[in-house]
């Protein structure tokens, strides 16, 4: 009886050790954890899950580049005459000019704030009534900052993730203009308040699109964990912040509850609760999960079902990329059938090998293998509709900026401030997707005429 109890204890301890090893072995390469969470002392060996592009590293042929080039009409011309002759030491003042070598320096002039005074002239008519001149609509106070300074402040705070304190310091040091943290907060609020019409348009266009990506990530707000939600297409980005990760937070964004297209996401359960939505589950997430399974396999194992499933997924993405590149009408049917068979057979073997579900690790691997079978259509939808990306990397790129902000300047102090920050990030990200520069669009916003994407 004692031996049986000891064996039971040993099995429990083995399961706990396996789970702890699995957790310790998780990193950005084999799970959904961000790269910033990787230990600085135990970095995973570089091993990209990306498919090779076939292109050589560096700039590609035809790329315009961004190196400096001399201009024909410089702002200032400075001539440097030679002294005396290097041969006979004669004076060269009257010698003929036989050549010139041009060298140009690109620099900024000293930057100072330019103050414009608006004088509202009052005149009294012969009838006795005094009438005063009206200021421009954007001049609303005796002393205020102009739209370009406002745009720079919002650009540094929201566009480049400086804290309010460092943003104020940057303005004081660069332009000699004193700015308080409260001023930075007030300008950010005015900028976000001016984007109501923009947000409405973006929500409507994403909700009416045929394919859209959805993702969420945690953000520390007021010392507590909140959730940033992202809805996006190739042309539009909507980022919102909410205390809840689930349907309350998703519905607050006002997109997915009206969406009737194909939602690209990472298989998180709440996304499946929306009726009338088709799904494309993120293959990049699946590849990371399969990588984790392969790493947990015995060292002496010659083959792992997860490797075969991952190779089949990558091969199917390669087939789609090749068909799109060659403008083919359909995929190679034999190639697709072969890879689909390899994908299904690997997942079925995974189900069989993990059927015992004797510990936490085996349960996770079994759940993954079953999901690959049960939701095969949702994983492979990209092979039948080429408008759909195979992964949700676009959403991760759009939402990563929020994590970068937290890494650079820490958490946000209030939910209102976080929501304002996300609103302006939605504006900047959408503008960038339309080829607009951050600063230009922020000047338009500060002038009270925010940029809006053209109706398509």
C-alpha positions, 0 to 999 in steps of 0.5 A: 500500500505504501509503495502505491502511494509513493508511486502516485506521489511520484507521478504527481511530482513528475507532472508538476516538473513537466509543467514547470519545465514547459513554463520555463521553456516558454519564450517569444519563439514558441508561445504568444509571449512578447519578445520583451518578456524574454529573459536577458540572460537566457535568450532563445536561439534565433530561429525565425518562423518566417518563410524565405523571400528568396531576396538578398539582404539589404536594399533591393533593386529599384529602392529609392533609398534615402541618402543625401544628394546635392541640390542645385540651388543651396540656400547659402553659397560660401566661396573658399579661395586658395591662398598662394600657389602651391608650386611657386608661392605666387599670389593667385588673386588675379589668376583665372578660375579653372574649376570648382569642387562643390561640397554641401552641408545640410543643417538646421538654422537656430530654431526659435519660437515666432510670436504673432500678435493679433490685435483686435481693433475697436472702433466707435461709429458716429452712432455711438456703437463700438465694434471690435475686430474678430480674431481667427477661430483658432485664436481663442485666448490672450496667450496660447501655443500655435498648431505647429507647437501643439503638433510637436508636443502630441507627436513626441508624446503619442508618436514617439512615446515620451512621457509628459515630463520628457516631452515638456523638457524636450520643448524647453531645450529645443525651442526655449519654450517653457511647457508644463506637464499639464499643458501636454495633457491638455493638448492631448485631450483636445487632440483626442476630442477632435477625432470623434468624426474620424473614429466614427468613419474608421469604425464604419469602414472596418465593420463594413470590410470583407476581411479584418484582423482583431487582437488584444493585449494587456496595458497597465493603467492606474496601477491595474491591468486593462486591455487594449483592443485592436480592429484593423484592415490594411487601410484602417486601424482602431485601437481602444482601451477597456477594463475588460478583455472579453466581450464587454471590451470588444463590444465597446470598440463598436466593430465586431458586433456589426462585422459580417466578414472574415475575422482574423484572430488568434483562436481566443474563445470570445471571438467565436461568439459573434454570429455571422462572422467567418474565421481565419485562425492565425497560423503564426500562433499555431506555428509557435504552439507547434514549436513548443510541442516539438521542443518538449519532445524527447531528445532521442525522438527522430520525428515529431507530429508537430514538426510535420504539421508546422511544415505543412502549414508553411508549405500551404502558405508558400503555395498561396504566395506562389499562386498570387505572385504568378497571378494563377487562377487556382492553387496546384490541387495536387500540392494542396491535397498533399499538404492537407493530408500531411497536416491532418495525419500529423494532427491525428497522430498528435491526438493519439499520442496525447490521448492519455492527457495524464498531465497539464502539458499533455492536455495542452498538446492534445487540445492543440492537435484537436483544434487543428482538426476540429477547426481545419477550415478556419485554419486553412481558409486562406487557401481558398480565399486569397484576400485573407492573410494566413496570420494576424501579424498585421494586428500584432504590428498595430497593437505592438506600439502600445506595448512599446509605449509602456516599455518606454514610459511606463503605465498610463495613470488614468483610463481616460488618458489611456483612451485618449492615447489610443484614439490618437494612435488610431489616427496616426496608424490609419494616416500612415497606412494612407501614406501620410506623415505623422507631423502633417496630420497632427498639424491639421488636427491642431488646426481643427481640421483633422485629416479624414481618409477619402471615401472609397 
